[in-house]
Amino acid sequence: MAVPERSQPNRYRSLEPVPWYALQGAPLATAQQAAGPGRAAPRDHPLPPPPPSPRLKARLFRRLPAAESLARLDLVEGLARALCATLETEAIFRVLAQRLPQLVEHSHLCLALYSEERGAYIIEHTAAQEGGQPLAAGSELRPPQYGLRAPEDFRSPVYEEEASSSGSAWPLIQGSGGPQWWVFLPITGEGHCLGALGLGGSDPGAFVPEERKLLESLALYLAIALRNARLYRESQEALQKLRATQHQLVRTEKQRELGEVAAGIAHQLRNSLGGILGLAELAAAQPDEESRADLLARLQQAALDAAETVERINLFGRQRSGEEARVATDLGQLAEGTLMLTRYKWHNLALMQGRRIETETRFEDYAPVWGKPNELREVVTNLIVNAVDAMRAGGTLGLRTFRDGNWACLSLSDTGVGMDPETLSRVFDPHFTTKGDSGSGVGLSISRELVRAHGGELEAASEAGRGSVFTLRLPLREDPGAEAPQEVPAVAGPASGAPLRVLLAEDDPSVQHVVSLMLEYLGLQVESVGTGKAALERFAAGSFDLVITDMRLPEGTGDTVAQHIHEQSPNTPTILMTGLDDAFGEALLAQWGVVCVLHKPVTVQDLCAAVALARERAAASPEAS
């Protein structure tokens, strides 16, 4: 004997074997037994299944026992839970496509969403059984026969029979082989049109009015799911806009800080260049040898100060990168350098505004932290700028480093206006600012995130009228792969022994002249060229013990020159000079035959050390031994 499988319409499962006979029909089933109309025949002559009539199916729906009704309610409840737990329309449609066939037989399914911009229901998702042709996604769902020209007209289900006929009100679904009937249910929530659910089938008698009630109840849950999906989508769009706005504010804040730092750097460079020019003029006009020597010493220090300022520009201007390597960083040195970078803000600009700001520093020695200097420098810069802005009548800016257990700490204090408890509790909130229109409120929020990314914390303490203290805490960590820096041996005075023949490639005439004089002072024989091409031609024509080349050369860069020379003469060492923030790996330098890299401006001591290292490498080469 066979009865219908409740979870799979029109499919049967065997209850008990009956020899020679098979039962076919649409029997009613209870939890314990099966009864109802059917036909019997010998098992070896099975009967074809007769098509169920709509009247019979409607009668069966009305006569379903309580157990079957409860089972269908369970299916509806499970489908409703799955729908309400979904936050994307595509996922909602997948749930419908998987579970709806257990409730209502159909061959086609579509989900349309109402577009306020187009004033119509737009089919977003569609599906059909194997061999069927689904509706076209993106098409409008607007049947004129039912007056659905306005969304408010679509308030009750629309049932379409013989949909494939030429007179159908749904041109979208016409065509041979398409569904014979369609039912469209409006999905509304809180008086708003959300969408429409459409089901179609090939069997005109497969859909009965009782099934409409199931779909109408399902439409209520579907409205909740679509409303949740819309709210989720709108919240995600709002979040993206908020992030874009925050990113723009961060860029604006950084540009403001960069402008202040750039003004300070320009001021420092003008001071250094003014000192260099004045000292050079005085030294040239000074007849006394001792006085001239003193002026030249001051001139040298002024040039070194200018070089240090340029190096700070490189450090500050280097773009932050998520792949920036963490290195051992001394918080005291970093704070001191940042204080010099912002000097124009807290000293010169403050004086022009009628404020006088003094600085007090105390930096203790302890193990360095393991971090990204650029990000930490950005944090300290922001803290200094905020402290200066808080001291409206002038005051004292204090920087102090100390160790607290396994933490390296940098505290920055000011004697400014301070903050009350309520303001202090919100000081790290994004977009909260006490500066009015002149502040964006993102600086401290970003600073704390940068510190936390290093495993540390940024803390604030303040009292209204007595100033504030911000403390940066970072964990002390040993560098897992750090090696002690190798000291390059220095050579004091001219080199001893046979003079080396040096090929110098430098395109700047003044730098070429000065470096040539330095090398000659060290007792070396120098031949200078101005391009990479000329360097290779001269090296091929002559015999040189050492090559010194600038990295940025016309007609061939320094690395190209080094590679060609290394291929022609592997035992000839090369020294690279660069005026930019170039970084080279040890393996790459060895591949080029480069013994060291000198960063401009180059001093006599730098050249002494580099030449000494080149001598050692040349002496250790296999050909020399």
C-alpha positions as CSV (number, residue, x, y, z in Angstrom):
1,M,0.0,0.0,0.0
2,A,1.2,3.5,-0.8
3,V,0.3,6.9,0.7
4,P,1.5,10.4,-0.1
5,E,4.7,11.7,1.3
6,R,3.7,14.8,3.2
7,S,6.9,16.6,2.7
8,Q,6.9,15.9,-1.1
9,P,3.6,16.5,-2.9
10,N,2.5,13.8,-5.4
11,R,5.2,11.4,-4.2
12,Y,4.5,8.2,-2.4
13,R,6.1,6.0,0.2
14,S,5.3,2.4,1.0
15,L,3.6,1.5,4.3
16,E,3.4,-2.3,3.9
17,P,4.0,-4.6,1.0
18,V,1.0,-5.9,-0.8
19,P,1.8,-8.7,-3.3
20,W,0.5,-8.4,-6.9
21,Y,-1.3,-5.1,-6.3
22,A,-0.6,-1.4,-6.3
23,L,-2.8,1.4,-5.0
24,Q,-3.0,4.6,-6.9
25,G,-5.0,7.8,-6.3
26,A,-5.1,10.7,-3.8
27,P,-5.7,8.9,-0.5
28,L,-6.2,10.8,2.8
29,A,-3.7,10.0,5.6
30,T,-3.8,10.2,9.3
31,A,-1.0,9.6,11.8
32,Q,-1.9,5.9,12.1
33,Q,-3.7,4.8,8.9
34,A,-4.5,5.7,5.3
35,A,-8.0,5.8,3.8
36,G,-9.6,7.3,0.8
37,P,-10.3,6.8,-2.9
38,G,-7.9,4.9,-5.1
39,R,-7.5,2.3,-7.8
40,A,-5.9,-1.1,-7.7
41,A,-4.2,-3.2,-10.3
42,P,-1.7,-6.1,-10.5
43,R,1.8,-4.9,-9.7
44,D,3.2,-5.9,-13.1
45,H,0.5,-3.6,-14.7
46,P,0.9,-0.3,-12.9
47,L,-1.7,2.4,-13.5
48,P,-0.7,5.8,-14.8
49,P,-1.4,8.6,-12.3
50,P,-4.6,10.5,-13.2
51,P,-4.5,14.3,-13.1
52,P,-6.2,15.6,-10.0
53,S,-9.2,17.8,-10.6
54,P,-9.4,21.2,-8.9
55,R,-12.6,20.2,-7.2
56,L,-11.0,17.1,-5.7
57,K,-8.0,19.0,-4.6
58,A,-10.1,21.6,-2.9
59,R,-12.1,18.9,-1.1
60,L,-9.0,17.3,0.1
61,F,-7.7,20.6,1.5
62,R,-10.9,21.0,3.4
63,R,-10.8,17.4,4.7
64,L,-7.1,17.4,5.7
65,P,-6.9,16.0,9.3
66,A,-5.4,18.1,12.1
67,A,-2.1,16.3,11.9
68,E,-1.6,17.3,8.3
69,S,-2.6,20.9,9.0
70,L,-0.1,21.1,11.9
71,A,2.6,19.7,9.6
72,R,1.9,22.5,7.0
73,L,1.9,25.1,9.8
74,D,5.3,23.8,10.9
75,L,6.6,24.3,7.3
76,V,5.2,27.8,7.2
77,E,6.8,28.6,10.6
78,G,10.1,27.2,9.6
79,L,10.1,29.2,6.4
80,A,9.1,32.3,8.3
81,R,12.0,31.9,10.7
82,A,14.4,31.4,7.9
83,L,13.2,34.5,6.1
84,C,13.3,36.7,9.2
85,A,16.9,35.6,9.9
86,T,18.1,36.8,6.5
87,L,19.3,40.3,5.8
88,E,19.9,40.2,2.0
89,T,17.2,39.9,-0.7
90,E,19.3,37.4,-2.7
91,A,19.4,35.1,0.3
92,I,15.7,35.6,1.0
93,F,15.0,34.4,-2.5
94,R,17.2,31.4,-2.1
95,V,15.2,30.4,1.0
96,L,11.9,30.8,-0.9
97,A,13.2,28.7,-3.8
98,Q,14.3,25.9,-1.5
99,R,11.3,25.7,0.9
100,L,8.3,27.1,-0.9
101,P,7.8,23.9,-3.1
102,Q,7.0,22.0,0.1
103,L,3.9,24.2,0.5
104,V,2.7,25.1,-3.0
105,E,3.4,23.3,-6.2
106,H,4.8,25.7,-8.9
107,S,7.2,25.7,-11.7
108,H,8.2,29.4,-11.8
109,L,9.1,31.8,-9.0
110,C,10.0,35.5,-9.0
111,L,10.5,38.2,-6.4
112,A,10.0,41.9,-7.5
113,L,10.9,44.9,-5.4
114,Y,9.2,48.2,-5.7
115,S,11.3,51.0,-7.1
116,E,10.3,54.5,-6.1
117,E,12.5,56.0,-8.8
118,R,10.8,54.1,-11.6
119,G,7.4,53.9,-9.9
120,A,7.0,50.2,-10.7
121,Y,7.8,46.7,-9.4
122,I,11.1,45.5,-10.8
123,I,11.9,41.8,-11.0
124,E,15.1,41.3,-9.0
125,H,15.3,37.5,-8.7
126,T,13.7,34.7,-10.7
127,A,13.8,31.0,-11.1
128,A,12.2,28.1,-13.0
129,Q,12.3,24.4,-12.9
130,E,14.6,22.5,-15.2
131,G,13.6,23.1,-18.8
132,G,11.5,26.2,-17.9
133,Q,12.3,29.7,-19.0
134,P,12.5,32.1,-16.0
135,L,11.3,35.7,-16.3
136,A,13.8,38.3,-17.2
137,A,15.4,40.0,-14.2
138,G,15.2,43.8,-14.3
139,S,11.8,43.8,-16.1
140,E,8.8,45.8,-14.8
141,L,5.9,44.0,-13.3
142,R,2.9,46.2,-14.2
143,P,-0.2,44.3,-15.5
144,P,-2.6,47.0,-17.0
145,Q,-5.6,44.7,-17.0
146,Y,-5.7,45.0,-13.2
147,G,-5.0,48.7,-13.0
148,L,-1.7,48.3,-11.3
149,R,-0.4,51.6,-12.6
150,A,0.1,53.0,-9.1
151,P,1.6,51.1,-6.2
152,E,-1.4,51.8,-4.0
153,D,-3.6,49.8,-6.5
154,F,-1.8,46.6,-5.7
155,R,-3.2,45.6,-2.3
156,S,-4.6,42.1,-2.8
157,P,-3.4,39.0,-4.6
158,V,-3.8,38.9,-8.4
159,Y,-4.5,35.5,-10.0
160,E,-4.0,35.0,-13.7
161,E,-5.3,31.9,-15.6
162,E,-4.3,30.9,-19.1
163,A,-1.4,33.3,-18.8
164,S,0.3,32.1,-22.0
165,S,-2.7,33.0,-24.2
166,S,-2.4,35.9,-26.6
167,G,-4.8,38.0,-24.6
168,S,-3.0,37.8,-21.4
169,A,-2.5,40.9,-19.4
170,W,1.0,39.9,-18.7
171,P,3.0,40.2,-22.0
172,L,6.1,39.5,-19.9
173,I,5.0,35.9,-19.3
174,Q,3.4,35.1,-22.7
175,G,4.9,32.4,-24.9
176,S,4.5,28.8,-25.7
177,G,5.7,26.4,-23.0
178,G,5.4,29.0,-20.3
179,P,3.3,28.8,-17.1
180,Q,-0.5,28.3,-17.5
181,W,-1.3,30.3,-14.4
182,W,0.3,33.0,-12.2
183,V,-0.5,34.4,-8.8
184,F,1.1,37.6,-7.6
185,L,1.0,38.7,-4.0
186,P,1.7,42.2,-2.8
187,I,4.3,42.6,0.0
188,T,3.5,45.7,2.1
189,G,4.8,46.9,5.4
190,E,3.7,49.8,7.5
191,G,1.6,51.1,4.6
192,H,4.6,51.1,2.2
193,C,4.9,49.0,-0.9
194,L,7.9,46.7,-0.6
195,G,7.6,44.2,-3.5
196,A,5.6,41.4,-4.9
197,L,6.0,37.6,-4.9
198,G,5.0,35.7,-8.1
199,L,4.4,31.9,-8.6
200,G,3.5,30.2,-11.8
201,G,2.7,26.7,-12.9
202,S,2.0,24.6,-15.9
203,D,-1.0,22.6,-14.5
204,P,-4.1,24.7,-14.4
205,G,-5.5,22.6,-11.6
206,A,-2.5,22.6,-9.4
207,F,-3.4,25.8,-7.6
208,V,-6.5,26.1,-5.4
209,P,-8.0,29.0,-3.4
210,E,-7.0,27.4,-0.1
211,E,-3.3,27.7,-1.0
212,R,-3.8,31.4,-1.4
213,K,-4.3,31.7,2.3
214,L,-1.0,30.1,2.9
215,L,0.7,32.5,0.6
216,E,-1.0,35.5,2.1
217,S,0.1,34.5,5.5
218,L,3.6,34.0,4.1
219,A,3.5,37.5,2.6
220,L,3.4,39.0,6.1
221,Y,6.6,37.3,7.1
222,L,8.1,38.2,3.7
223,A,7.3,41.8,4.4
224,I,9.2,41.7,7.6
225,A,12.2,40.1,5.9
226,L,12.3,42.6,3.1
227,R,11.9,45.5,5.5
228,N,14.8,44.1,7.5
229,A,16.9,43.7,4.4
230,R,16.1,47.3,3.3
231,L,17.1,48.6,6.7
232,Y,20.3,46.6,6.7
233,R,21.1,47.8,3.2
234,E,20.5,51.4,4.2
235,S,22.5,51.1,7.3
236,Q,25.4,49.6,5.3
237,E,25.2,52.5,2.8
238,A,25.1,55.0,5.7
239,L,28.1,53.3,7.3
240,Q,30.1,53.5,4.0
241,K,29.2,57.2,3.7
242,L,30.3,57.7,7.3
243,R,33.6,56.0,6.7
244,A,34.2,58.0,3.5
245,T,33.5,61.2,5.4
246,Q,35.8,60.1,8.2
247,H,38.5,59.3,5.7
248,Q,38.1,62.8,4.2
249,L,38.3,64.4,7.6
250,V,41.4,62.4,8.4
251,R,43.0,63.6,5.2
252,T,42.1,67.2,6.0
253,E,43.5,66.9,9.5
254,K,46.8,65.4,8.1
255,Q,47.0,68.1,5.5
256,R,46.6,70.7,8.2
257,E,49.3,69.1,10.3
258,L,51.5,68.7,7.3
259,G,51.1,72.4,6.5
260,E,52.1,73.4,10.0
261,V,55.1,71.1,9.9
262,A,56.1,72.3,6.4
263,A,56.0,75.9,7.6
264,G,58.3,75.0,10.5
265,I,60.7,73.1,8.2
266,A,60.9,76.0,5.8
267,H,61.6,78.4,8.7
268,Q,64.4,76.1,10.0
269,L,65.9,75.7,6.5
270,R,65.9,79.5,6.0
271,N,67.7,79.9,9.3
272,S,70.3,77.3,8.5
273,L,70.9,78.6,5.0
274,G,71.1,82.2,6.3
275,G,73.7,81.0,8.9
276,I,75.7,79.1,6.3
277,L,75.8,82.1,3.9
278,G,76.7,84.6,6.7
279,L,79.4,82.4,8.1
280,A,80.9,81.7,4.7
281,E,81.1,85.4,4.0
282,L,82.7,86.2,7.4
283,A,85.2,83.3,7.0
284,A,86.3,84.6,3.6
285,A,86.8,88.1,5.0
286,Q,88.5,87.0,8.2
287,P,92.3,87.5,8.2
288,D,92.9,85.9,11.5
289,E,93.6,82.1,11.1
290,E,92.2,81.2,14.5
291,S,89.0,83.2,14.0
292,R,88.6,81.7,10.5
293,A,88.9,78.2,11.9
294,D,86.1,79.0,14.5
295,L,83.9,80.4,11.8
296,L,84.4,77.3,9.6
297,A,83.6,75.0,12.5
298,R,80.3,76.9,13.0
299,L,79.7,76.8,9.2
300,Q,80.1,73.0,9.3
301,Q,77.6,72.7,12.2
302,A,75.1,74.9,10.3
303,A,75.3,72.7,7.3
304,L,74.9,69.6,9.4
305,D,71.8,71.1,11.0
306,A,70.4,71.8,7.6
307,A,71.1,68.2,6.6
308,E,69.3,66.9,9.7
309,T,66.3,69.1,8.8
310,V,66.2,67.5,5.4
311,E,66.4,64.0,6.9
312,R,63.4,64.9,9.1
313,I,61.5,65.9,6.0
314,N,62.2,62.5,4.6
315,L,61.0,60.8,7.7
316,F,57.8,62.9,8.0
317,G,57.0,62.9,4.3
318,R,57.3,59.2,3.8
319,Q,53.8,57.9,3.2
320,R,52.5,55.5,5.7
321,S,52.2,51.9,4.5
322,G,50.5,48.9,6.1
323,E,53.5,46.9,5.1
324,E,56.0,49.3,6.8
325,A,58.4,47.2,8.9
326,R,58.6,47.6,12.6
327,V,62.0,48.5,14.0
328,A,63.5,49.2,17.3
329,T,62.5,52.8,18.1
330,D,63.7,55.0,21.0
331,L,60.7,57.0,22.2
332,G,63.0,59.8,23.6
333,Q,64.7,60.3,20.3
334,L,61.5,60.1,18.4
335,A,59.9,62.7,20.7
336,E,62.9,65.0,20.5
337,G,62.9,64.9,16.7
338,T,59.2,65.5,16.5
339,L,59.5,68.5,18.9
340,M,62.1,70.0,16.5
341,L,59.7,69.3,13.5
342,T,56.9,71.2,15.2
343,R,59.1,74.1,16.5
344,Y,57.5,76.6,14.2
345,K,54.1,75.8,15.7
346,W,54.9,76.0,19.4
347,H,57.7,78.7,19.2
348,N,57.6,81.0,16.2
349,L,53.9,81.0,15.4
350,A,53.0,81.2,19.1
351,L,55.3,84.3,19.5
352,M,53.6,86.0,16.5
353,Q,50.3,85.4,18.3
354,G,51.5,87.0,21.5
355,R,52.1,83.7,23.3
356,R,55.3,82.4,24.8
357,I,55.6,78.6,25.2
358,E,58.5,77.0,27.0
359,T,59.5,73.4,26.7
360,E,60.7,71.0,29.4
361,T,62.1,67.6,28.4
362,R,63.4,64.7,30.4
363,F,64.2,61.5,28.5
364,E,65.3,58.4,30.3
365,D,67.3,55.5,28.8
366,Y,65.6,52.2,28.5
367,A,65.1,49.4,26.0
368,P,63.5,50.6,22.7
369,V,60.0,49.7,21.7
370,W,59.3,47.7,18.6
371,G,57.1,49.7,16.3
372,K,56.6,51.8,13.2
373,P,58.3,55.2,13.6
374,N,56.1,57.1,11.1
375,E,52.9,56.1,12.9
376,L,54.3,56.9,16.3
377,R,55.7,60.2,15.1
378,E,52.2,61.1,13.7
379,V,50.7,60.4,17.2
380,V,53.3,62.6,19.0
381,T,52.8,65.4,16.4
382,N,49.1,65.4,17.0
383,L,49.6,65.5,20.8
384,I,52.0,68.5,20.5
385,V,49.7,70.4,18.2
386,N,46.7,69.9,20.6
387,A,48.8,70.9,23.6
388,V,49.9,74.1,21.9
389,D,46.3,74.9,20.9
390,A,45.2,74.4,24.5
391,M,47.7,77.0,25.9
392,R,45.9,80.1,24.6
393,A,47.9,82.5,26.8
394,G,51.1,80.6,26.6
395,G,52.6,78.1,29.1
396,T,54.9,75.1,29.4
397,L,55.0,72.1,27.1
398,G,56.5,69.0,28.8
399,L,57.7,65.8,27.3
400,R,59.0,63.0,29.5
401,T,59.9,59.3,28.9
402,F,60.0,56.7,31.6
403,R,59.6,53.0,32.2
404,D,56.7,51.5,34.1
405,G,57.3,47.8,34.5
406,N,57.3,46.2,31.0
407,W,56.0,49.4,29.5
408,A,57.8,52.3,27.8
409,C,56.0,55.5,28.4
410,L,56.0,58.9,26.9
411,S,54.0,61.6,28.7
412,L,53.1,65.0,27.1
413,S,51.8,67.7,29.4
414,D,50.6,71.2,29.0
415,T,49.5,74.1,31.3
416,G,46.5,75.0,29.2
417,V,42.8,75.3,29.8
418,G,42.3,71.6,30.7
419,M,39.0,69.7,30.5
420,D,36.1,69.0,32.8
421,P,35.2,65.3,33.5
422,E,32.4,65.2,30.8
423,T,34.7,66.5,28.1
424,L,37.5,64.2,29.3
425,S,35.2,61.2,29.0
426,R,34.6,62.0,25.3
427,V,38.1,63.2,24.3
428,F,38.8,60.0,22.2
429,D,35.3,59.9,20.6
430,P,35.4,60.3,16.8
431,H,34.4,63.7,15.6
432,F,34.3,65.2,19.1
433,T,36.3,68.4,19.3
434,T,36.7,71.4,21.6
435,K,38.2,73.6,18.9
436,G,34.9,74.5,17.1
437,D,35.2,74.9,13.4
438,S,39.0,74.8,13.4
439,G,39.0,71.1,14.5
440,S,37.6,67.9,13.0
441,G,37.8,65.7,16.1
442,V,39.5,62.8,14.5
443,G,43.1,63.4,15.5
444,L,43.0,61.8,19.0
445,S,40.7,59.0,17.8
446,I,43.1,58.0,15.1
447,S,46.1,58.4,17.4
448,R,44.6,56.0,19.9
449,E,43.9,53.4,17.2
450,L,47.5,53.7,16.0
451,V,48.8,53.2,19.5
452,R,46.5,50.2,20.1
453,A,47.7,48.7,16.8
454,H,51.2,48.6,18.5
455,G,49.7,46.7,21.5
456,G,49.8,49.9,23.6
457,E,47.4,52.5,25.0
458,L,46.9,56.2,24.9
459,E,45.6,57.7,28.2
460,A,44.4,61.1,29.1
461,A,44.2,63.0,32.5
462,S,43.0,66.6,32.9
463,E,41.5,69.1,35.2
464,A,39.7,72.2,34.1
465,G,42.0,75.3,34.4
466,R,45.1,73.2,35.2
467,G,46.1,71.6,31.9
468,S,46.2,68.0,30.6
469,V,48.6,65.1,30.5
470,F,48.5,62.5,27.7
471,T,50.5,59.3,28.3
472,L,51.5,56.9,25.5
473,R,52.2,53.4,26.7
474,L,53.9,50.8,24.5
475,P,55.2,47.3,25.5
476,L,58.9,46.8,25.7
477,R,59.8,44.0,23.3
478,E,63.1,42.6,22.1
479,D,63.6,42.6,18.3
480,P,63.4,38.9,17.3
481,G,65.7,39.4,14.4
482,A,67.6,42.5,15.4
483,E,71.3,42.5,15.0
484,A,73.8,45.0,16.5
485,P,74.5,47.6,13.9
486,Q,77.8,47.1,12.2
487,E,80.1,50.0,12.6
488,V,81.9,51.1,9.5
489,P,85.5,51.7,10.2
490,A,86.5,55.3,10.0
491,V,89.7,56.7,8.5
492,A,91.1,59.9,10.0
493,G,93.1,61.7,7.4
494,P,94.5,60.7,4.0
495,A,94.6,57.0,3.3
496,S,97.9,55.3,3.6
497,G,99.5,52.9,1.0
498,A,99.3,53.1,-2.7
499,P,96.7,55.6,-3.9
500,L,93.5,54.2,-5.2
501,R,92.2,55.2,-8.6
502,V,88.5,56.3,-8.2
503,L,85.9,56.8,-10.9
504,L,83.3,59.3,-9.6
505,A,79.9,59.6,-11.4
506,E,77.9,62.6,-10.3
507,D,75.8,64.9,-12.5
508,D,75.6,67.9,-10.1
509,P,78.7,70.0,-10.8
510,S,78.9,71.5,-7.3
511,V,78.6,68.1,-5.6
512,Q,81.0,66.5,-8.1
513,H,83.6,69.2,-7.3
514,V,83.3,69.0,-3.5
515,V,83.4,65.2,-3.4
516,S,86.4,65.2,-5.8
517,L,88.2,67.6,-3.4
518,M,87.3,65.3,-0.4
519,L,88.7,62.2,-2.2
520,E,91.9,64.0,-3.2
521,Y,92.3,65.2,0.4
522,L,92.2,61.5,1.3
523,G,95.1,60.9,-1.1
524,L,93.0,59.2,-3.9
525,Q,93.3,59.8,-7.6
526,V,89.9,60.9,-8.9
527,E,88.4,61.0,-12.4
528,S,84.9,62.5,-12.7
529,V,82.1,62.0,-15.2
530,G,78.5,63.4,-15.3
531,T,76.4,60.6,-16.8
532,G,75.9,56.8,-16.4
533,K,76.8,56.2,-20.0
534,A,80.1,58.2,-19.6
535,A,80.9,56.2,-16.5
536,L,80.6,52.9,-18.2
537,E,82.6,54.1,-21.2
538,R,85.4,55.5,-19.0
539,F,85.5,52.3,-16.8
540,A,85.9,50.1,-19.9
541,A,88.7,52.3,-21.2
542,G,90.7,52.7,-18.0
543,S,91.7,50.8,-14.8
544,F,90.0,51.8,-11.6
545,D,90.1,50.4,-8.1
546,L,86.9,51.9,-6.8
547,V,83.7,53.4,-8.4
548,I,81.5,56.0,-6.6
549,T,78.3,56.7,-8.4
550,D,75.2,58.8,-7.7
551,M,71.9,56.8,-7.8
552,R,70.0,59.3,-10.0
553,L,72.1,59.9,-13.1
554,P,71.1,60.9,-16.6
555,E,71.7,58.2,-19.3
556,G,71.8,55.4,-16.9
557,T,71.0,55.1,-13.2
558,G,73.5,54.3,-10.5
559,D,72.2,50.8,-9.9
560,T,72.6,50.1,-13.7
561,V,76.2,51.4,-13.6
562,A,76.9,49.2,-10.6
563,Q,75.5,46.1,-12.2
564,H,77.4,46.5,-15.4
565,I,80.7,47.2,-13.6
566,H,80.1,44.2,-11.4
567,E,79.6,42.0,-14.4
568,Q,82.8,43.3,-16.1
569,S,84.9,43.4,-12.9
570,P,83.4,41.5,-10.0
571,N,86.3,42.5,-7.6
572,T,85.9,46.2,-8.2
573,P,83.8,47.6,-5.3
574,T,81.2,50.3,-5.9
575,I,79.8,52.9,-3.5
576,L,76.3,54.4,-4.1
577,M,75.4,58.0,-3.2
578,T,71.8,59.1,-3.0
579,G,70.0,62.3,-2.1
580,L,66.6,60.6,-1.8
581,D,65.1,58.3,0.7
582,D,66.1,55.2,-1.2
583,A,66.1,51.9,0.6
584,F,68.1,48.9,-0.6
585,G,68.2,45.3,0.6
586,E,71.5,43.7,1.5
587,A,71.0,40.9,-1.0
588,L,70.4,43.4,-3.8
589,L,73.5,45.5,-2.9
590,A,75.6,42.3,-2.9
591,Q,74.2,41.4,-6.3
592,W,75.3,44.9,-7.6
593,G,78.7,44.7,-6.0
594,V,77.9,47.7,-3.8
595,V,79.8,47.8,-0.5
596,C,77.8,50.7,1.1
597,V,75.3,53.5,0.5
598,L,76.1,57.1,1.4
599,H,73.2,59.5,1.9
600,K,73.8,63.1,0.9
601,P,75.2,65.5,2.1
602,V,78.4,63.4,2.3
603,T,81.1,64.4,4.8
604,V,84.8,63.7,4.7
605,Q,84.3,61.2,7.5
606,D,81.6,59.4,5.5
607,L,84.0,59.0,2.6
608,C,86.8,57.9,4.8
609,A,84.7,55.1,6.3
610,A,83.4,54.0,2.9
611,V,86.8,53.9,1.3
612,A,88.2,51.9,4.2
613,L,85.4,49.4,3.8
614,A,86.0,49.2,0.1
615,R,89.7,48.5,0.8
616,E,88.8,45.6,3.1
617,R,86.4,44.1,0.6
618,A,88.9,44.4,-2.2
619,A,91.6,42.8,0.0
620,A,89.3,39.9,0.9
621,S,88.4,39.1,-2.7
622,P,89.6,35.8,-4.2
623,E,91.7,37.6,-6.8
624,A,93.5,39.6,-4.2
625,S,94.4,36.5,-2.2
